Amino acid sequence: MNPYYWFCYHLIRLVGRFFFRLRVVHRGRMINHGPVILASNHESYLDPPLVGSVADRAIFFLARKTLLAGPFFGWLLPKLNVIPVDQEGNDRSALKALIRILKAGEGTLVFPEGERTLDGRLRSPLPGLGFVIAKTLAPVVPMRIFGAREALPRGSGRVHFCPITVVVGEPIYFTAADLQPPGRELYTRLSQRVMDAIAALSLD
């Protein structure tokens, strides 16, 4: 970890513990070495730092490029491994950056739904995750965050200090056989497999 990431990583862990009573279920399932995709549902702006802090390593993140528009965040976020994404179009450059990162043996956090939920329900995944899986065959750790929407719902600027839990699922390992049959539906099929694993996670 670079010093900026190290400082923010430990700060987020403290904030999660003392303000949101952050609980992690099945932390031992996390892959902390080699290429890995952490795939989580998306409820709140709190998701990236809190879900990312579950890993005992530096993780790379995707974020709207507008978040990097200001001078401060434009300087800080790249130091925190943030990759800008153009949400107005089909930004393959960000996906290609993830592929390069995974092939270098690093870890990434991806939200298959692409955006935060409005009502708390899980959304259908976008094919981008499937594209990255097909190009790297990187293992995926499905994760589900509970309580983040109550803490900071979409459209609200007010934070509520309520309990948040992150549940870590069993890793999914892909092989060349999972890329068959090829075709236009392959990426969607791979993304949906991960989304189904996320949906199966619960607090019970």
N, C-alpha and C positions, 0 to 999 in steps of 0.2 A: 504494500500500500504506500502511495505517496503521502507526505505529511498532511496534506489537506484532506485527503480521503480518510486517513487514520483518525484525525481529530473529529470529523463529522460522523464517522462510523461509531465511535464511542459515545459521542454526544447523543446521537439518535437512540442508541441502546439505553442510555440513562433517561432520556425523555420518554421513551416507550415504557420503561419500567415504572417510573414515578408518576407520570401523568395519565397513562392509559392502562396501567397494570398489564402490560403486554405479556401474553402467555404464548409459548410456542409448544405445539403438540407434535411429537415424533421428530424432534430436531435431529435425531440420529440417522434419519433417512437422507439427510442432505449430502450431496456430493461436493466435497471441498477440494478436490484435486482434478486437474484436467478439464477438458471442455465440457460445459454443461449449460443447459437452458433452464432457468427457473421460470415457470409459467404460472401466472396467478390471475384470478379474477380481478376486476378493477372497480373499486367502490369510491375512491377518494384520492385527493392529492397526497394523503398520508401513506398510500400504498407503496410507492417506490422506496422511500427510505425505510419504512418499517419491515416490509418483506425482504428488502435487500440486506437488512441488518441481521437476518436469520443466518446468513452464510458467514462462515469464518474466513472469508477471503474478500478481495476486491471484486466487485461486480460491475459490469457495464450496463447502462440504461439508455432507453430511447426516450426522447422528450420533444414536445412541440418546439419548433425552431423559434417561435415567438417568445418563448421563455428565455432565450438567450439574446434577445434583442437589446436589453439594457446593458450599460457598461459593466455594472457589478456582476450580474448573473452571466453575462457574456464572458467574463473573465473567470468566474468561480466554477460554473457548471462543467466546463470541459475538464477541469482538474478533478472533478468528482466522477469522471468516466461517463459523462452524459453525451449522447450522440443526437444531434438535432434531426428532426423528422418534419417533412412538409406534409401536414395532414390535409392540405387542399387538393393534393393529387396523389398519384401512385409513385411514392418515393422509393425507388429501388436502390438508391445510393445508400440509404440507411440499412437496408437488408443486406446489401453487399458488405457493408462495414461490419455487421454482426457476423457474417460468414467468415471474414478475415480474422476477427477476434476469436471465434470459436476454433478455427484452424490453428491459431497460435496457442491453443490450450487454455484460454481464459473462460470465464463464466459470464452469462448475460441474464438479464431479467426482461421478460416479454409478457405483455398483456394481450392474449389472443383476441379479446373482444375489441381492442383498438381504442376504446374510450371508456370513460366512467359511466356506470349505470345511473339511470335517473330514478328508478323505482326499487332497486335492490335485487331485481331478477337478473339472472345470468343471460347474456346475449349470445347470439351465434358468433362463432369465431371468424376472423378474417383469414384468408389463405396465406398471409405473409409468414406466419409461423411455420406452416407446412412447407413453404418454399425453403426456409432456412434449414429445416430438418432434412429435406431431400438433398440439399447440397452439402451437408456436413455429417449427417447421421449422428449428431451429438445427442447424448442422453438428455431426457427432459425430466425435471422434478416438478410434478404438479403441486400447486400450493393454493390454499384458499384462505382469504382473510375475512374475518367476521368482526363487525363492530365499527369498521372505519367509516362507513356511510353515516352511522349515527353520530360519530365524532365530528365529521366534516363532510356533510352531504354536498353533492354537486349543486352549484349555484348559490351556496352559502359562504359567507366570509367569516362565520363565527365557529370557533372550535369548542366542542363539548368534551370534557374529560371523562369519557366513559371507557369501560374495558374493551380491549381489542385482543383477538386471538388469531394466530396464524397456524393453520394445520398443514403439515408437510406430508405429501403423499409418497407412495412407493415410486421410485424412479422408473421411467419407461425407456427401454433400450430398443433402438431401431436397427434393422439390418437391411441389406439390399432387397430382400424378399418383400419388405414393406413398401417398396417403391413400385411394386407390380399390382395391378396393371398400370402402365403409364397412361397419361392422358390429361385432359384439362381439369379433371376432378381430383387429381392426385393431391395437390396442395390443400384443398379444402378437406379432403378425407383425413389427411394427417393432422391438420389443425383440430378437426372435430374429435379425433381420438383423444387428443390431449384435453380438450374442453370437457369431454365426458368424464375423464379422470378427475378433473377439478370439481365437476358437479357432484361426483360421488363422495367427496370429502365432507365430513360433518363434525360437529362438536361432540357427538356421542362417542 
